Amino acid sequence: MKKVLLISANTETINMPVLPLGLAFVNAALLAQGFETKMINLMGAADAQKFLKETLNEFHPDAIGISVRNIDTQDFKKPVFMLDPVKSIISWCRKYSNAPVIIGGPGYSIYPDAALDYLGADMGIKGEGEAAFPELLRRISNHQPITDIPGLYLPQKGAIKTRQCIRQTAKIHFPLPGIHLNVPDAIKGKDLWIPFQTRRGCPMDCSYCSTGSIEGRLIRKFPIKKGIETLAAYADAGFKQFFFVDNTFNLPPSHAEALCEGIIAENLSISWRCILYPANINERLVHKMSRAGCREVALGFESGADAILKNFNKRFNTADILKTSIMLKKYGIAQMGFLMLGGPGETKQTVMESLDFAETLKLDSMKLTTGIRIYPDTPLADLARKEGVIHPDDDLLMPTFYIRKELEDWLIETIYSWVEDRPNCFF
């Protein structure tokens, strides 16, 4: 199996157009190991079926890899299930090709059994695919057993072997512009922020979070030198805006600081955004972030009530959030805040505490949500089962949310009223 077609199935632009960074990493790994690849992005395709048929007829792949980024829109008010379009893509692949279909990606990795059964693909890979996917293709091509490939799932059989996180990050090939990652014509010229990753994994164990299922708990840092060289390659290709997609950019702070120092030293003249954890941060780091081109952070504090932060298993409190926000303002870094309301322990009092606290921060923008998407293998899922919110056997593939029922109507009405006079707040 030497010819591999890689398909980014995501067509959703919920907040902004997103390029398939994870699939690009897999593309880079395959090319480095001698495979011939073709990577297509269905975002913006006027006729996805026709485009896919033409690609399959021209390329004749030996294997097809499909990245599943989103399961649903995570919107309690109007949830949209997003796997049916992927199911159609798989059916088209089967119609126009005999190549096996292997799925992966962040969305798939949260539900490796349920999503594989629902979509009807031949195999799935949970977690990082840079090592497992090429090895799987080699084994199939050489008619060798595949039963010891970490992270591999088979229909009706589940996990063949527990996934393993790649610890030697220096061996991972960064995707390069025009080689491993291309911008679809449909989003060229738009306010595009190139996704970039500096590390993987998160040990923070927030009660509702799926990052552990996707990336694992172990923090694995990419070499700073390789990161700076890759950023420089994108800048030379004309890309000047980046979104550092690390789920917590400042963990560990020393790595974030070293990256900023590298950007400054190379005088890259880029602008970037990141997701900031409102703890483990100091003014020295914020200053270097500003000098290195950081223009905006997503400040995911989720609540302005200390009791709720504790329920979420956050390792910070409202005093930490305020301190971080003040430092960011001092150095001219815009802030977008996030509130998740209606979760475990929420009351009318804690809701109003959160809204009052958010008001004092005077953020540049803020996104408010009601209800929390319940993901498998999380403390929130365990609590929801204990309280009878979900059935013990629910695989949670369909959009399912935790919200305090006694607050639901009042909460939605209150938030709509609150954001009405605040044009920088969204619900």
PLY file of the C-alpha trace (Angstrom):
ply
format ascii 1.0
element vertex 427
property float x
property float y
property float z
element edge 426
property int vertex1
property int vertex2
end_header
0.00 0.00 0.00
1.99 2.93 -1.28
-0.70 5.37 -2.43
-2.73 6.96 0.32
-5.60 9.42 -0.05
-6.10 11.62 3.02
-9.47 13.35 3.41
-10.35 16.16 5.78
-14.07 15.65 6.27
-14.69 18.80 8.30
-16.79 21.40 6.51
-17.85 23.36 9.60
-16.62 26.89 10.31
-18.28 27.34 13.71
-15.91 30.07 14.87
-13.49 30.40 11.96
-12.17 28.30 9.06
-9.93 25.57 10.45
-7.19 23.79 8.53
-6.63 20.06 9.26
-3.38 20.25 11.23
-3.56 16.71 12.62
-4.06 15.22 9.18
-1.16 17.33 7.89
1.08 15.78 10.56
0.04 12.34 9.30
0.69 13.44 5.72
4.20 14.57 6.67
4.87 11.25 8.42
3.70 9.21 5.43
5.77 11.19 2.92
8.86 10.89 5.11
8.43 7.10 5.07
8.15 6.79 1.30
4.40 6.73 0.78
2.78 8.61 -2.07
-0.01 10.77 -0.73
-2.74 13.08 -1.87
-4.54 15.20 0.72
-7.88 16.86 0.01
-9.96 19.23 2.09
-13.71 19.10 1.51
-14.32 22.48 3.14
-15.93 24.73 0.59
-16.30 22.02 -2.05
-19.33 22.94 -4.17
-20.05 19.28 -4.92
-18.16 17.07 -2.49
-19.30 13.81 -4.07
-18.20 14.85 -7.56
-14.88 16.16 -6.24
-14.23 12.92 -4.35
-15.21 10.75 -7.33
-12.83 12.62 -9.64
-10.02 12.39 -7.09
-10.48 8.66 -6.55
-10.64 7.96 -10.28
-7.48 9.94 -10.94
-5.39 8.91 -7.95
-6.44 5.25 -7.46
-5.39 5.03 -3.78
-4.44 1.80 -2.05
-5.82 3.13 1.23
-8.01 6.03 2.34
-7.58 7.91 5.61
-10.38 10.20 6.82
-9.99 12.74 9.62
-13.06 13.30 11.79
-12.68 16.59 13.64
-16.13 17.30 15.08
-18.91 15.04 16.33
-21.41 17.84 16.90
-21.62 21.60 17.41
-21.60 21.35 21.24
-24.51 23.80 21.30
-27.14 22.98 23.93
-29.69 25.35 22.39
-29.52 23.88 18.86
-27.26 20.84 18.78
-26.27 19.60 15.33
-24.93 16.06 14.88
-22.11 16.13 12.33
-21.27 12.50 11.55
-23.90 11.91 8.87
-21.92 13.90 6.25
-18.87 11.79 7.14
-20.95 8.66 6.71
-21.85 9.87 3.21
-18.17 10.46 2.41
-17.36 6.89 3.44
-20.18 5.53 1.29
-18.86 7.50 -1.70
-15.37 6.11 -1.08
-16.79 2.59 -1.17
-18.78 3.37 -4.32
-15.81 4.65 -6.30
-12.92 2.69 -4.75
-12.08 -0.70 -3.23
-9.45 0.78 -0.94
-9.90 0.21 2.82
-11.17 3.23 4.76
-9.40 4.09 8.03
-10.73 6.89 10.20
-9.07 8.96 12.91
-8.88 12.51 14.18
-9.80 14.32 17.41
-13.55 13.77 17.20
-13.16 10.10 16.40
-10.66 9.61 19.24
-13.27 10.56 21.84
-15.66 7.82 20.62
-13.45 5.21 18.94
-15.92 2.31 19.29
-19.20 4.15 18.82
-18.04 6.34 15.93
-16.47 3.40 14.08
-19.68 1.38 14.35
-21.85 4.34 13.35
-19.74 5.35 10.35
-19.07 1.85 9.07
-15.39 2.37 8.24
-13.01 -0.59 8.05
-10.73 0.51 10.88
-10.05 3.41 13.21
-7.01 4.82 14.96
-7.42 6.60 18.29
-4.99 9.37 19.14
-1.85 10.26 17.23
-1.63 8.69 13.79
1.92 9.54 12.76
3.30 6.19 13.90
0.27 3.89 13.95
-1.12 4.69 10.50
2.05 4.07 8.44
2.70 0.89 10.42
-0.85 -0.32 9.78
-0.47 0.27 6.05
2.84 -1.62 5.97
1.35 -4.57 7.85
-1.67 -4.79 5.55
0.54 -4.52 2.45
2.85 -7.28 3.70
-0.03 -9.50 4.91
1.26 -9.30 8.48
-0.79 -9.35 11.70
-2.16 -6.00 12.86
-3.22 -7.08 16.33
-0.43 -5.29 18.18
-0.77 -1.82 16.64
-1.46 0.68 19.46
-4.68 2.64 19.13
-6.17 0.45 16.39
-9.90 -0.29 16.55
-11.82 -2.83 14.49
-15.62 -3.01 13.99
-17.41 -4.98 16.73
-14.04 -5.84 18.32
-13.00 -2.57 19.87
-9.43 -1.71 20.78
-6.82 -4.14 19.51
-4.16 -2.59 21.74
-4.24 0.50 23.97
-3.01 3.62 22.20
0.46 4.94 23.01
1.45 8.59 23.00
4.51 9.50 20.96
7.13 10.48 23.52
10.04 11.20 21.16
8.58 14.36 19.67
11.86 15.26 17.96
11.12 12.48 15.47
7.75 13.94 14.48
7.79 15.75 11.15
6.18 19.19 11.20
3.84 19.84 8.25
5.15 22.49 5.88
3.17 24.94 3.72
2.44 23.84 0.18
3.84 20.36 0.86
1.82 18.84 3.68
-0.77 21.55 4.31
-2.59 23.60 1.69
-5.25 26.29 1.95
-8.48 25.51 0.02
-9.46 28.11 -2.54
-12.78 28.59 -0.71
-11.08 30.18 2.29
-8.12 31.88 0.63
-8.08 35.61 1.25
-10.20 35.29 4.40
-9.02 36.12 7.90
-7.08 32.87 8.12
-5.07 31.84 11.16
-2.72 28.93 10.50
-3.03 26.25 13.23
0.25 25.48 14.96
1.12 23.09 17.76
4.01 23.44 20.21
3.18 20.55 22.56
0.65 17.80 23.19
-1.17 16.39 26.19
-2.83 17.86 29.28
-2.64 16.62 32.89
-5.12 19.14 34.34
-8.13 16.77 34.42
-10.91 19.34 34.16
-14.10 17.47 35.01
-15.78 17.83 31.60
-12.80 17.87 29.21
-12.09 15.42 26.37
-8.45 16.44 25.76
-7.17 13.42 27.66
-9.00 11.10 25.26
-7.57 12.93 22.25
-3.99 13.77 23.24
-3.39 11.88 26.49
-2.46 13.33 29.90
1.31 13.38 29.43
2.73 16.72 28.27
5.13 16.18 25.38
6.95 19.25 24.13
8.10 19.78 20.56
11.71 20.99 20.19
11.79 24.79 20.18
14.29 24.93 17.32
12.08 22.81 15.07
9.04 24.91 15.94
10.80 28.18 15.12
12.13 26.81 11.82
8.62 25.72 10.83
7.08 29.07 11.76
9.77 30.75 9.67
8.90 28.52 6.70
5.25 29.58 6.91
6.21 33.23 7.29
8.46 32.97 4.21
5.48 31.49 2.32
3.43 34.56 3.16
1.52 33.34 6.23
1.76 35.81 9.09
-1.13 34.85 11.38
-1.06 31.76 13.59
-3.30 30.10 16.14
-1.33 28.07 18.67
-3.82 25.27 19.24
-2.16 23.82 22.35
-5.05 23.39 24.78
-3.02 25.33 27.38
-0.23 27.37 25.79
1.43 28.34 29.09
1.83 24.81 30.48
4.67 24.44 31.14
5.53 28.16 31.38
9.21 27.54 30.63
8.38 26.02 27.24
6.07 28.90 26.33
8.73 31.40 27.35
11.41 29.64 25.31
9.17 29.66 22.24
8.53 33.39 22.61
12.25 34.02 22.97
12.89 32.08 19.76
10.29 34.06 17.82
11.78 37.32 19.08
15.35 36.24 18.30
14.44 35.29 14.73
12.45 38.52 14.24
9.65 36.58 12.56
7.18 39.49 12.59
4.15 37.26 13.02
0.85 37.67 14.87
-0.67 34.89 16.88
-3.42 33.75 19.22
-3.38 31.08 21.88
-5.41 29.41 24.62
-4.21 30.53 28.03
-4.66 28.77 31.36
-5.35 31.46 34.01
-2.65 30.12 36.35
1.06 29.32 36.12
1.70 32.59 34.38
3.80 35.60 35.31
4.39 39.07 33.96
7.73 38.11 32.39
5.98 35.52 30.20
3.13 37.89 29.27
5.66 40.56 28.27
7.53 38.10 26.06
4.27 36.89 24.52
3.47 40.47 23.54
6.93 41.08 22.11
6.71 37.81 20.15
3.48 38.85 18.43
0.66 37.54 20.64
-2.39 39.63 19.81
-5.21 37.73 21.52
-5.74 34.94 24.03
-8.72 32.71 24.69
-9.02 32.92 28.46
-10.94 29.78 29.34
-11.95 30.37 32.94
-15.49 28.91 32.43
-16.93 30.36 35.67
-16.65 33.43 37.88
-17.69 31.56 41.04
-14.96 29.84 43.04
-17.31 27.05 44.14
-18.04 26.12 40.51
-14.37 26.34 39.53
-13.71 23.77 42.25
-16.46 21.54 40.85
-14.81 21.78 37.43
-11.51 20.72 39.07
-9.84 23.92 37.97
-6.43 24.61 39.50
-7.11 28.34 39.78
-9.58 30.73 41.39
-11.16 34.07 40.51
-8.21 35.96 42.00
-5.88 34.16 39.57
-8.15 35.01 36.64
-8.25 38.69 37.58
-4.47 38.85 38.04
-3.89 37.24 34.64
-6.39 39.53 32.91
-4.75 42.64 34.36
-1.33 41.52 33.10
-2.69 40.85 29.62
-4.27 44.31 29.49
-1.01 45.91 30.57
0.76 44.48 27.52
-2.02 45.10 25.02
-3.10 41.50 24.47
-6.80 41.18 23.68
-8.85 38.69 25.67
-11.80 36.50 24.75
-13.42 34.93 27.79
-15.60 31.84 28.09
-18.36 31.03 30.56
-20.07 27.61 30.82
-23.19 27.96 32.92
-25.59 25.41 34.35
-23.11 22.73 35.34
-22.81 20.69 38.55
-23.55 22.72 41.66
-24.71 25.76 39.69
-27.34 27.99 41.34
-28.91 31.30 40.48
-26.46 32.88 42.89
-23.35 31.37 41.25
-24.66 32.31 37.80
-24.98 35.94 38.88
-21.54 35.75 40.53
-20.08 34.64 37.20
-21.80 37.38 35.23
-20.81 40.06 37.73
-17.23 38.81 37.76
-17.05 38.73 33.96
-18.32 42.30 33.89
-15.46 43.47 36.12
-12.86 41.95 33.76
-13.94 44.19 30.86
-12.86 41.65 28.27
-12.70 42.40 24.56
-15.22 39.64 23.85
-16.87 36.75 25.61
-18.68 33.56 24.63
-21.37 32.24 26.98
-22.85 28.76 26.82
-25.50 26.95 28.83
-25.26 23.24 29.39
-22.05 21.23 29.18
-21.47 18.56 26.55
-20.97 15.24 28.34
-17.98 13.30 27.04
-17.16 9.69 27.90
-14.43 8.83 30.40
-14.82 12.08 32.31
-15.86 12.84 35.91
-18.83 14.75 34.48
-20.05 11.59 32.73
-19.67 9.62 35.97
-21.68 12.25 37.84
-24.37 12.36 35.13
-24.82 8.58 35.42
-24.95 8.76 39.20
-27.63 11.47 39.06
-29.63 9.66 36.38
-29.05 12.34 33.76
-27.82 9.68 31.32
-28.39 5.94 31.07
-25.49 3.79 32.35
-25.05 2.29 28.85
-25.22 5.56 26.90
-22.12 5.82 24.69
-22.73 9.61 24.48
-22.12 9.76 20.74
-25.31 11.75 20.21
-25.19 15.30 21.61
-25.93 14.99 25.34
-25.64 17.80 27.87
-25.55 18.34 31.61
-27.64 21.23 32.87
-29.36 21.87 36.16
-32.97 21.31 35.12
-34.34 23.66 37.76
-32.25 26.46 36.20
-32.70 25.75 32.49
-35.51 28.14 31.52
-34.42 30.89 33.90
-30.79 30.56 32.81
-31.44 30.87 29.08
-33.76 33.85 29.60
-31.22 35.51 31.92
-28.30 35.07 29.51
-30.26 36.37 26.51
-31.20 39.43 28.53
-27.65 39.92 29.80
-25.96 39.82 26.38
-28.58 42.04 24.75
-26.85 45.25 25.84
-23.34 43.85 25.50
-22.44 43.64 21.78
-19.09 42.03 22.53
-20.75 39.04 24.26
-22.17 36.07 22.35
-24.65 33.37 23.32
0 1
1 2
2 3
3 4
4 5
5 6
6 7
7 8
8 9
9 10
10 11
11 12
12 13
13 14
14 15
15 16
16 17
17 18
18 19
19 20
20 21
21 22
22 23
23 24
24 25
25 26
26 27
27 28
28 29
29 30
30 31
31 32
32 33
33 34
34 35
35 36
36 37
37 38
38 39
39 40
40 41
41 42
42 43
43 44
44 45
45 46
46 47
47 48
48 49
49 50
50 51
51 52
52 53
53 54
54 55
55 56
56 57
57 58
58 59
59 60
60 61
61 62
62 63
63 64
64 65
65 66
66 67
67 68
68 69
69 70
70 71
71 72
72 73
73 74
74 75
75 76
76 77
77 78
78 79
79 80
80 81
81 82
82 83
83 84
84 85
85 86
86 87
87 88
88 89
89 90
90 91
91 92
92 93
93 94
94 95
95 96
96 97
97 98
98 99
99 100
100 101
101 102
102 103
103 104
104 105
105 106
106 107
107 108
108 109
109 110
110 111
111 112
112 113
113 114
114 115
115 116
116 117
117 118
118 119
119 120
120 121
121 122
122 123
123 124
124 125
125 126
126 127
127 128
128 129
129 130
130 131
131 132
132 133
133 134
134 135
135 136
136 137
137 138
138 139
139 140
140 141
141 142
142 143
143 144
144 145
145 146
146 147
147 148
148 149
149 150
150 151
151 152
152 153
153 154
154 155
155 156
156 157
157 158
158 159
159 160
160 161
161 162
162 163
163 164
164 165
165 166
166 167
167 168
168 169
169 170
170 171
171 172
172 173
173 174
174 175
175 176
176 177
177 178
178 179
179 180
180 181
181 182
182 183
183 184
184 185
185 186
186 187
187 188
188 189
189 190
190 191
191 192
192 193
193 194
194 195
195 196
196 197
197 198
198 199
199 200
200 201
201 202
202 203
203 204
204 205
205 206
206 207
207 208
208 209
209 210
210 211
211 212
212 213
213 214
214 215
215 216
216 217
217 218
218 219
219 220
220 221
221 222
222 223
223 224
224 225
225 226
226 227
227 228
228 229
229 230
230 231
231 232
232 233
233 234
234 235
235 236
236 237
237 238
238 239
239 240
240 241
241 242
242 243
243 244
244 245
245 246
246 247
247 248
248 249
249 250
250 251
251 252
252 253
253 254
254 255
255 256
256 257
257 258
258 259
259 260
260 261
261 262
262 263
263 264
264 265
265 266
266 267
267 268
268 269
269 270
270 271
271 272
272 273
273 274
274 275
275 276
276 277
277 278
278 279
279 280
280 281
281 282
282 283
283 284
284 285
285 286
286 287
287 288
288 289
289 290
290 291
291 292
292 293
293 294
294 295
295 296
296 297
297 298
298 299
299 300
300 301
301 302
302 303
303 304
304 305
305 306
306 307
307 308
308 309
309 310
310 311
311 312
312 313
313 314
314 315
315 316
316 317
317 318
318 319
319 320
320 321
321 322
322 323
323 324
324 325
325 326
326 327
327 328
328 329
329 330
330 331
331 332
332 333
333 334
334 335
335 336
336 337
337 338
338 339
339 340
340 341
341 342
342 343
343 344
344 345
345 346
346 347
347 348
348 349
349 350
350 351
351 352
352 353
353 354
354 355
355 356
356 357
357 358
358 359
359 360
360 361
361 362
362 363
363 364
364 365
365 366
366 367
367 368
368 369
369 370
370 371
371 372
372 373
373 374
374 375
375 376
376 377
377 378
378 379
379 380
380 381
381 382
382 383
383 384
384 385
385 386
386 387
387 388
388 389
389 390
390 391
391 392
392 393
393 394
394 395
395 396
396 397
397 398
398 399
399 400
400 401
401 402
402 403
403 404
404 405
405 406
406 407
407 408
408 409
409 410
410 411
411 412
412 413
413 414
414 415
415 416
416 417
417 418
418 419
419 420
420 421
421 422
422 423
423 424
424 425
425 426
